[in-house]
Amino acid sequence: MNTQKKNAIVVIVTFLVITIIMVLLIPIEQKRERYKEFGRLAEVAETDERAEYIIENIEKYPEYITDLFYRNPDNLEFVYNYPSCKDNYVNMTYTDEELSGIPALYMSDPRWGYERIGASNAIIKTDGCAYTCVTMAYIGLTGYGDVDPVILGRLAYDNGLTGMLSSGLKIGEIGDLCSMIGLSGTYYNHNINEGGKEMESIDELSKHLNSESVVIAGMYGETFGSHAIVIRECDGNNVYINDPANPEKTAQAWNFDDIKSEFKGIWVITKG
């Protein structure tokens, strides 16, 4: 074989090797770019079709929605459902069962969870615990379905009951919001850092529970974070709640002694 042919073969082989290397490197580079752009979502997409769908259809998802995943990967299902549920509020209704007592309602409910309220990109899913609790109280006391967390969130924002950086309702403003929808509230301060007295007995809760009132508690601590819940029932030393952020916590019986230090205040809500 002459030198010219040998050189030609070397060139061809070299070209093929380089081509193969490039072909092998392209997916690696694409994966690197994908991880750079989507981070944790790209990692989850390797094993979860929902995350893959979000990436492939990212134009359907506003940044304030995908941010929910990065804040807490447990929000993946909520984020994934955005395109199919984002307009649900237009036709929102309650079930007969929900209107027959104090309903267990949740901030992430697709009927209203995606709705924006007030400042920035706040939505009921992230900023709606108090509004959802007041909705439960309103339905429980009136049996009417003309109020929902979105209505209350926007009402609160329009009347200056929310903070500068958040559209969530402060515990101290619940009474003012209730008065706007025909309810009244009496506040009991249990925040020792604000001159209140820590609850000592479950009786301080149970004495307010009757067919004429609903108790909304402002909580702060490891169990609930900074949050609002509805006190549904007291039995012995157990407290039963409606937690608008967590169905599992709603289903659980809570020993009063384990959570009493987390009560920072309660509102006893009645008809106006």
C-alpha positions in Angstrom: 0.0 0.0 0.0 1.5 3.3 -1.0 1.9 6.3 1.2 -0.9 8.2 -0.4 -3.4 5.5 0.3 -2.2 5.1 3.9 -2.7 8.8 4.5 -6.1 8.7 3.0 -7.1 5.8 5.3 -5.7 7.7 8.3 -7.7 10.7 7.4 -10.9 8.7 7.0 -10.4 6.8 10.2 -9.6 10.0 12.1 -12.7 11.6 10.6 -14.9 8.7 11.7 -13.4 8.7 15.2 -14.1 12.4 15.6 -17.6 12.0 14.3 -18.3 9.2 16.7 -17.0 11.2 19.6 -19.0 14.2 18.6 -22.2 12.0 18.3 -21.5 10.7 21.8 -20.8 14.1 23.2 -23.9 15.8 21.9 -26.4 14.1 24.3 -24.0 14.8 27.2 -23.8 18.4 26.2 -27.6 18.6 25.8 -28.0 17.0 29.2 -25.6 19.5 30.7 -27.5 22.4 29.2 -30.8 21.0 30.3 -29.5 20.7 33.9 -28.2 24.2 33.7 -31.6 25.5 32.7 -33.9 23.4 34.7 -31.8 22.1 37.6 -33.8 19.9 40.0 -36.7 19.6 37.6 -34.4 18.1 34.9 -33.1 15.6 37.4 -36.7 14.5 38.4 -37.6 14.4 34.7 -35.3 11.4 34.2 -37.8 9.2 36.2 -41.0 11.2 36.3 -43.1 11.9 33.2 -44.8 14.9 34.8 -41.5 16.7 35.1 -40.6 15.8 31.6 -43.9 17.2 30.3 -43.3 20.5 32.1 -39.9 20.8 30.5 -41.1 19.9 27.0 -44.0 22.4 27.4 -42.4 25.0 29.5 -44.0 27.8 27.5 -47.3 26.8 29.1 -46.0 27.4 32.6 -45.5 30.9 34.1 -42.3 31.2 36.2 -44.3 31.9 39.4 -45.9 28.4 38.9 -42.7 26.5 38.2 -41.0 28.3 41.1 -43.4 26.3 43.3 -41.6 23.1 42.4 -38.2 24.6 43.2 -39.5 25.8 46.6 -40.9 22.4 47.4 -40.7 19.3 45.0 -43.8 18.0 46.6 -45.6 20.7 44.5 -44.8 18.8 41.3 -48.4 17.5 40.8 -49.9 21.0 41.4 -47.4 22.5 38.9 -48.0 19.8 36.3 -51.8 20.3 36.4 -51.6 24.1 35.8 -52.4 24.1 32.1 -55.5 21.9 32.5 -56.8 23.6 35.8 -55.7 27.2 35.6 -59.2 28.4 34.4 -61.2 26.2 36.8 -62.2 29.2 39.0 -64.5 30.5 36.3 -67.0 27.7 36.9 -66.2 27.2 40.6 -69.0 25.6 42.7 -69.3 23.8 46.0 -70.8 20.4 46.6 -73.9 19.9 48.6 -71.8 18.1 51.2 -69.5 21.1 51.5 -72.4 23.4 52.2 -73.9 21.2 54.9 -71.4 22.0 57.7 -67.8 23.2 58.2 -66.1 21.9 55.1 -62.5 20.8 54.8 -61.2 23.1 52.1 -57.6 23.3 50.9 -55.4 26.1 49.4 -54.3 23.7 46.7 -57.8 22.9 45.5 -57.7 23.2 41.7 -61.0 25.2 41.8 -59.1 28.2 43.2 -55.5 27.3 44.0 -54.0 28.9 40.9 -55.8 32.2 41.2 -53.6 35.2 41.8 -54.5 37.6 44.6 -53.1 41.0 45.4 -49.4 41.8 45.2 -46.8 40.3 42.9 -47.6 36.7 41.9 -49.2 35.5 45.1 -51.8 32.8 44.6 -54.2 31.0 47.0 -52.0 27.9 47.0 -49.2 29.9 48.7 -50.9 32.8 50.5 -54.4 31.6 51.1 -54.5 29.8 54.5 -56.4 32.5 56.4 -58.7 33.1 53.4 -59.5 29.4 53.2 -60.1 29.2 56.9 -62.5 32.2 56.8 -64.3 30.6 53.9 -64.8 27.4 56.0 -66.1 29.5 58.9 -68.5 31.4 56.6 -69.9 28.3 55.0 -70.2 26.5 58.3 -72.1 29.4 59.9 -74.3 30.4 57.0 -74.6 27.4 54.6 -74.1 29.8 51.7 -71.7 29.3 48.9 -71.2 32.9 47.7 -67.8 33.3 49.3 -64.5 31.6 48.5 -60.8 32.1 49.2 -60.3 34.1 46.0 -63.1 36.5 46.8 -61.7 37.0 50.3 -58.1 37.4 49.2 -59.0 40.1 46.7 -61.3 41.8 49.2 -58.5 41.8 51.8 -56.0 43.2 49.4 -58.3 45.9 48.1 -59.0 47.0 51.6 -55.4 47.1 52.8 -55.5 44.1 55.1 -52.4 42.5 53.6 -48.7 43.2 54.0 -46.4 45.0 51.6 -44.5 41.9 50.5 -47.3 39.3 50.9 -50.9 38.9 50.0 -51.5 36.7 53.0 -53.8 37.9 55.7 -52.3 38.6 59.1 -53.9 36.8 62.1 -54.9 40.2 63.6 -56.9 41.2 60.5 -59.2 38.2 60.4 -61.9 40.0 62.3 -61.9 43.0 59.9 -62.3 40.6 56.9 -65.1 38.8 58.7 -67.0 42.0 59.3 -66.9 42.6 55.5 -68.9 39.4 54.8 -71.5 39.7 57.6 -69.6 37.8 60.3 -68.0 39.0 63.6 -65.0 37.8 65.5 -63.6 38.0 69.0 -59.8 37.7 69.3 -58.0 35.9 72.2 -54.2 36.6 72.3 -52.1 33.7 73.3 -48.8 35.0 71.9 -46.5 35.4 75.0 -44.2 37.6 72.9 -47.0 40.1 72.3 -48.4 40.2 75.8 -50.7 37.2 75.5 -51.0 34.2 77.8 -50.1 30.7 76.6 -53.0 28.3 76.6 -53.0 26.1 79.6 -56.0 23.9 79.1 -58.0 22.4 76.2 -61.0 24.0 77.8 -59.9 27.3 76.5 -60.6 26.0 73.1 -63.6 23.7 73.7 -65.7 26.3 75.5 -65.9 28.2 72.2 -67.0 25.3 70.1 -70.7 25.2 69.4 -73.2 25.4 66.6 -73.1 29.2 66.7 -69.4 29.7 66.3 -66.3 28.6 64.4 -62.7 28.9 65.9 -59.8 29.9 63.7 -56.4 29.6 65.3 -53.2 31.3 64.3 -50.3 28.9 64.8 -46.6 29.4 64.9 -44.0 26.6 65.5 -42.4 23.5 64.2 -45.7 21.6 63.6 -47.6 24.1 61.4 -45.1 26.9 60.7 -46.8 30.3 60.5 -50.3 29.2 59.6 -54.0 29.4 60.2 -56.2 26.4 60.9 -59.8 25.8 61.9 -60.5 24.0 65.2 -63.2 21.5 64.4 -63.7 19.6 67.6 -62.2 18.8 71.0 -62.6 15.4 72.5 -60.8 14.5 75.8 -57.4 16.0 75.3 -57.5 15.6 71.5 -57.9 18.5 69.1 -59.4 17.9 65.6 -58.7 20.5 63.0 -59.1 21.5 59.3 -55.7 22.4 58.0 -56.1 24.2 54.7 -52.6 23.2 53.7 -52.5 19.5 54.6 -55.3 16.8 54.3 -53.1 14.4 56.3 -53.0 16.9 59.3 -56.7 17.3 59.0 -57.2 13.6 59.3 -55.0 13.4 62.4 -56.0 13.8 66.1 -53.7 16.2 67.9 -52.8 15.9 71.5 -53.4 19.4 73.0 -50.3 19.3 75.1 -48.1 18.7 72.1 -49.3 21.8 70.2 -50.6 24.2 72.9 -47.4 26.3 72.8 -47.9 26.9 69.1 -51.2 28.8 69.5 -50.5 32.5 69.1 -54.1 33.6 69.0 -57.7 32.4 68.2 -60.6 34.1 66.6 -64.1 33.0 67.6 -66.2 33.7 64.6 -70.0 34.1 64.7 -72.7 35.5 62.5 -72.7 39.3 62.6 
